[in-house]
Amino acid sequence: MFNPKHREQIMRNKLSLLVACAVAAALPLAAQADPQDPSQPTSHEPRNADFWWPDHLDLSPLRQHDARSNPLGPDFDYARAFAKLDLNAVKADIRKVLTTPQDWWPPDYGNYGPFFIRMAWHGSGTYRTYDGRGGADGADQRFEPLNSWPDNVNLDKARRLLWPIKQKYGQSLSWGDLMVLTGNVAMESMGFKTFGFAGGRTDDWEPDLVYWGPEIKWLGDERHNGGQLQKPLGATQMGLIYVNPQGPNGNPDPLAAAKDIREAFGRMAMNDEETVALIAGGHTFGKAHGAHDPDKCLGPEPAAAGVEEQGLGWKNKCGKGNGDDTITSGLEGSWSVNPTRWTTQYLDNLFHYDWVKTKSPAGAWQWIPSDPDAAHLTPDAQDPTVRHAPIMFTTDLALKFDPAYRKIALRFHDHPEEFQLAFAKAWFKLTHRDMGPRARYLGPDVPQVDLIWQDPLPKSAAPAINAADITALKARILSCGLTVPQLVRTTWSAVVTFRGTDYRGGVNGARIRLAPQKDWAVNDPKELATVLATLSGIQRDFNQAHAGGRQVSLADLIVLGGDAAVEQGAKAAGHTVHVPFTPGRVDASQEQTDVNSFAVLEPTSDAFRDYYDAKRNVVSPVQVMVDRANQLTLSVPEMTALIGGLRTLGANEGGSSNGVFTAHPGTLSNDFFVNLLDMGVQWNKSATPGLYEGRDRRTGRLLWTATPVDLVFGSNSELRAVSEAYAESDGQALFLRQFVEAWTRVTNLDRFDLHR
């Protein structure tokens, strides 16, 4: 989300704007921009603080997807609307579209299926494991920058072909679900058996703010440091979904391409077998398009096209502009003899022929068989009387020359049934990976099987605890010898792993007691083990006393312990608060937990516990704070209330006193804000890098120590405004209410059983 070269880029933008203004002033009136044309740039636009102060903390990620941007309103329930959908009728309508040619964009081989598969693939393939961003949920392919990415050339047409179906089914069918479903139906219509389909993707109404890379030029590559791809990025070049099909930076080296493929697909959560299945399966269908030189033929992308194009881009002025004259990837040709049927021809051709380098009509590197008898093997996409040689990309040949990929591809070639199932499961994973646990899936086609990448949870057979049990368990927890800070830290350690981008992490499952989470340094494994052992003892005693009846999970006790600690902390400060609690969480097993998959959830920074690992972060602690708050779906006030409350409750990692601006640690009060904004305190940098000292202005006595995360709530004007509201004489009640509301919400973020 955050660009290490943010300042440089903003300064370039600023310089460009100043130059543009100067040039415009020097031009004759007729040559200047038409003020009536909204597609023309203007220098009379408002400029935010980032324009003047590039290092200004950007809080806009916490204001994303405001309910006021959604025309369906805050009360719209997509799950309820989807339940009314006749999925079979939708599929039938999609099948009609597949083979109904449109003159403005004719299909290849009389079938739009391969085109729609590419649309679904590219909508899903932006997913990346390190931060859970990207993917088909939200249908962000409709918005910039994805709508205008070089790798998405002409997918604007695919969505226009589907518009009549979206229009017909309206609110009951999101764009995200429609695009994935269309990819499935396309495959099924061409003889492939898919693994299943789940609805439940809710559409965004504005693009996600995502850090797509440091480059300021399409297809640039400044994302590798010492040969390593920068985290959290997934694609190997700016504007690509995953890798350059011609090879790294256009270098047609299959083994170098294999290295890029393994890195990029690994960051899409795919192992070697899934990677081979996806490439071989996907390239079984359709063709690549590179009929002409794009530099000479293609107009601007949708974001830069004129208003008269109505959101379409890449207008092709060469030949007919479509059909056999289509330009997409710049590569040209098909992989198989029958590009609209599921076959093993891709693998047959890959291993049967020796391949030689050539160039497409667009000048892109690709490969054709050395055997001249193959020159007329594959059909033309528009004229059935014309034949061509099959092609391979450099990335295709990686499957033949990389030893590990080759072994898998040969096995698939010899065992087509394994290939079919592997591709079906990999495609399902690709198109559903960002949806989170199976509890979020909707519809009759959901596979009734738990897959490890879905972070499965067991079903609870016992009745949930009741209100009397909750009261008794809280009292038992508070009398067990654990402190308020210990309980709060344990709950938060589980809560903070949640990611609103792909719905992973959180408390449910109590995976904080399992590898790898129990061993993360930020969780203070020794203290965590002590707390969990005590809570497990309480769980055991309760469940034995209620054998055959109500049972409590450790996950519920982890949250209940934090809730009790918050109430106790407020009581110690002289206030009474009630933290709502809803039981029903369950405990996952180690077998249900993929250690490698969960490793990416480890916080490299957690401002809420005042933790920051400088070696594993390329941006500042306050920027990572906003990113973490964004993952937790927090607003600016929620983030502010939680930071201030967790400081006074003593939730800092390692028991640090930094930012604990209260004489009574372990209490819940607005002291953090009152003392932060106290003008009797003078702040200066400490001799210890990254720390600040707050001293009494008159006596010079050291009062507090702080990190940049603490002080930003007094230095940033927006955060200071919220902090002032909490620090005012009547702000205590406001703060307590908003802290409890935010705390309750984050502890329930992973309770999909409550949301649907």
C-alpha positions, 0 to 999 in steps of 0.5 A: 500500500505504501510506496517507499518512493512516495515522496519522489513520485509526488514531487515528480507529479508536482513538477509535472503539474507546474510545468503543464501550467507554465506551458498552458499559460504560454500557449494560444487560447485555442491550443489550451485544454477545452474547459468543457471537456472533462477528459482534459486535465486542468490546473484548477483542482484542489490539492491535498496536504500530500501535494505540499508535504509529501511526508504527510501521513495519509489516512485515506486508507481508513476512509476507503469504501465509505458507505456513502459511496455505495448506491445500494445503501448500508442496509443492503444484504448481498447474501440475502439477495444472492439467495434469490438468484436462480444460478442455473438460469444465470449459467444458461444465459452465460452459455448463450453469450459464449456463442453469440457473436457481436460485430463490435468484438467478434469471438475467436473460433466462434466462442468467447469462452477463452476470453472470459477465462482470461478475464476471470484469471486476471481478476483473481490472479492479482491476489498475493499472500503477504498482505492478502490484497488483490483477487476477485472479491470486490471486482476491482478489475473494473477500476483503475489502475487494474482496468488500464493495466497493460496485462489487462488489454481488452478485458474492458470488452469482456465485461461489456459483453457480460453487461446484459447479464449483470443488468438482468440480474442486478443486485442479486449478482455482483460483478465479482461473482459474475466474472468468476462464474463466467470463467467456470461456465466457459470451461464447462461449456468446453468440456471441462469439469470444474471443482465448484463455485462459491458466490459471496464476493461483494462489489467495491464502488471505488478502487482499493488503495493498494501498493502495486510497486515502486515503478512510475512507468508501465512494465518497469522493474524496480521491485527487485532488491539483490535479486529478491522481489520486494514484499508484499508484491506478487507480480514481477513487473509493474502492470503484469498480473504475475510474470512476463510471458516473454521471459524476465523483462522480455528476455526469452530464457525459459529457466530464468522464466521458471524462477520468476514463475515460481516466485510469482505463483508462490506469492499467489499461494500456489505450489509447483503442482498447482502452478504447472496445472494452471499454466498448462490448463489455462493455455489449453484454451484460446489464443494470444493476440499480437497481430500488429505492432501495438505502438503503431496501432493501439490508442490509449488505455481506458483511463486515458481515452476520450469521454466519447469512448465511454470507458473503453480503451486500446482502440485499434486503428490497424485492419478491422481493429478486432478479430484477426487484427486484435492486439492484446499481449503482443504474442500471436497464436494458439497452443492447441489444435482445438482451442475451445475444447478441454484436451491434453494437446498443450502438453502433447505439443510441449513435449512432442516438438523442439521449439525455436525462437521467433517473433510475433507480428507485434515483435514479441518473443515467442516459440514455434516448432522446428518441425516444418510439418507443424506449420499448418497444425492449428486453426485460424481464429476467424477463417477456418480455411487458414492454418498456423503453427502452434506457439509457446511462450517462454513461460510455457517452455519453463515447464519443459526445462525446469526439472521440477516443473518438467517432472510434474508436467510429464506426470500430467501428460501421462495421467490426464485424469490427474491433470484434470483434477489438479487444474480444477482444484488449482482454478478453484483456489485461484478464484476463491483464495481471497474469499476467506473461510468456507463459512463465507461461501454462498450458493448450491455449487459450493464444494462440501469439502474442507481444503487446508488453504480455507483455514478450516474450523471444526463444527461445534456439537455442544451448546454455547455457554449462556449469560450466567456462564459468561458472568461466572467465567469472567469472575473466574478469569479475573481471580486466576492470578493473570493481570489485566495487561497479560489478558489484554495482550493475549486477546490482542495478539490473536485479534491483530492477525485478522486481515480484512483483505482476504478474511484470514486470521483472527481469534476464532480457531484459537490458532494462537496456541498452535504453530506458528503463532505461539512462537512469534516473538511479538507474542512473547511466547513465554508469557503467552504460554502462561496465559494460555495454560491458565485459560486452558485450565479454566476451560477444562474445569468448566467443561468437566463440570458441564459434561454432556452440556454447555461447553466453552472453547479456548477461543471464546475464553481468550476473547472473554478474558480480554473483555473481562480485563477491559471491564476491570481496567475501566473499573480501576479507573472509576468507570463502569463499562460492559463489553458485549460478548457472543459465544460460539467460537471453536478451536482448530487443530494443528492438522487444520493449520498450514504452518507455512500459510499462516507464517505470512500473518506474522506482524512485522509491526503492530502499533497497537502494541508499540512493536516495530521491526525495522529490519522487516519494514521499508516504511515508517512505523506510523505508515505501517500503523495505518496499514494495519488499521486498514487490515482491521477495517478500522476508521480513524476514530476507532484506530485512535481509541484503540491505540490510546486505550491499549496504551493505558491498559499496558498492552505494549509488547514486552511490557514497554512503558513507551506511550503509557501516558498514565500514572496508573498502568492497567487502567482504562481511561483517557489519560493517554490523550490528556497527557499527550496534549498537555502543554506542560510537557516538552517533547524532544528526541531521545539519545536512543534512536526512534524514541522521544522524551517528554519532560516537565517544561518548568523542572525538566523532569522526565515524565514520559517516553514515546515512539513516533506512533504515540506522538503522531496523535498529537502532531498530525492535525487530523489525529490531533482533532480526534485526540482532543475530542477524547481529552476534553473534560467531557471526552472520557465517556465518548472515549470509553464508549468508542473504545468498547465499540471498537474492541468488540468489533475487532474481536468479532471480525472473524465471526462470519457465522454472525455476519451471514 
